[in-house]
Amino acid sequence: MIKKYKISSSKRDEMIEITTEVQEFVREAGFSKAAAIVYCPHTTAGITINENADPDVKSDMIRRFDEMYPWNLTQDKHDEGNSAAHMKASAMGASQHLIVHEGRLLLGRWQGVYFCEFDGPREREFYIKIVEG
């Protein structure tokens, strides 16, 4: 089973929690034991699993990514001027695999699933695939 989702970002860099969407699709699939794959088909966005209890984690991560991959480097040659977004997305990764046990995502107490925008604001999409097993 696979499902496509639309998502809108409102800032250049943003971590949007999508845990609820993933869990709802897991519930729809109806499998007790499965794997959920969350995939981002964009070169300037990614998917991660990280803390969802303290919002400062998201802002700290975005700030640290900006420190590691600054936007205005005169050495960058990419015509669109968004090489930093490509670097951030590559570091984050395009997908995450999650274990489904007893019909629920097997996440740690403080974990959530995030769509990570690095070149917004934009209209984007992501996919969730459930594989029984």
C-alpha positions in Angstrom: 0.0 0.0 0.0 1.3 3.4 -0.9 -0.2 6.9 -0.4 0.8 10.3 -1.6 0.5 13.4 0.7 0.6 17.1 -0.1 2.3 19.4 2.4 2.9 23.2 2.4 5.8 24.9 4.1 5.7 28.5 5.2 9.4 29.2 5.7 12.7 28.6 4.0 13.7 26.1 6.6 11.0 24.2 8.5 10.5 20.9 10.2 6.9 19.9 9.9 5.7 17.0 12.1 3.9 14.3 10.0 3.8 11.5 12.7 -0.1 11.7 12.8 -0.3 11.2 9.0 2.0 8.2 9.1 0.2 6.6 12.1 -3.2 7.1 10.4 -2.1 5.4 7.2 -0.7 2.5 9.3 -4.1 2.2 10.9 -5.8 2.3 7.5 -3.5 -0.4 6.2 -4.7 -2.7 9.0 -1.5 -4.7 9.4 -0.4 -5.8 12.8 3.3 -6.2 11.8 4.7 -4.2 9.0 7.3 -1.6 7.9 6.4 2.0 7.1 8.6 3.8 4.6 8.3 7.6 4.5 9.9 9.0 1.3 10.5 12.6 0.1 10.9 12.9 -3.7 12.6 16.4 -3.6 16.3 17.4 -3.7 15.9 20.3 -1.3 13.8 18.6 1.4 14.1 15.4 3.5 12.6 13.2 6.2 13.9 12.6 9.7 12.9 11.1 13.0 13.7 13.2 16.0 12.4 14.7 19.3 8.9 16.0 19.3 8.6 17.1 22.9 10.6 20.3 22.9 10.2 22.7 20.0 13.7 24.2 20.6 15.2 21.0 19.2 13.7 21.9 15.8 14.9 25.5 15.9 18.4 24.4 17.2 18.7 21.8 14.3 17.7 24.4 11.7 20.2 26.9 13.2 23.0 24.4 13.2 22.3 23.3 9.6 22.5 27.0 8.6 25.9 27.2 10.4 27.2 24.1 8.6 25.7 25.0 5.2 25.5 28.8 4.9 23.4 30.3 2.1 25.5 33.1 0.7 28.8 31.6 -0.3 30.3 33.3 -3.3 32.1 30.0 -4.2 28.8 28.2 -4.9 28.2 27.8 -8.6 24.6 26.4 -8.7 22.5 28.9 -10.8 19.5 28.6 -8.5 21.5 29.8 -5.5 20.2 27.0 -3.2 23.2 24.8 -2.8 22.8 25.0 0.9 19.3 23.5 0.6 20.8 20.6 -1.4 23.5 20.0 1.2 21.0 20.0 4.1 18.6 17.6 2.3 21.5 15.2 1.5 22.6 15.3 5.1 19.0 14.7 6.4 18.2 11.9 3.9 15.3 11.3 1.6 13.5 8.6 3.6 13.0 6.9 6.9 11.9 3.3 7.7 9.7 2.7 10.7 8.7 -0.6 12.4 5.0 -1.2 12.8 4.2 -3.5 15.8 0.6 -4.4 16.9 -0.7 -1.9 14.4 1.2 1.1 15.7 4.5 2.8 14.9 7.3 1.7 17.1 8.7 5.1 18.1 10.5 6.1 21.2 8.7 8.2 23.8 9.9 11.5 22.5 10.2 10.7 18.8 8.2 12.1 15.9 8.5 11.9 12.1 9.3 15.2 10.3 9.2 16.5 6.8 12.2 18.9 6.6 11.9 21.8 4.2 15.2 23.6 3.3 14.1 25.7 0.3 10.7 27.0 1.1 8.1 28.1 1.3 6.8 25.5 -1.2 4.1 23.1 -2.0 5.6 19.6 -1.6 4.6 16.0 -1.5 5.8 12.9 0.3 4.9 9.2 0.2 4.2 6.6 2.8 4.5 2.9 1.8 3.4 0.1 4.1 4.9 -3.3 3.6 3.3 -6.2 5.6 5.6 -8.5 7.5 
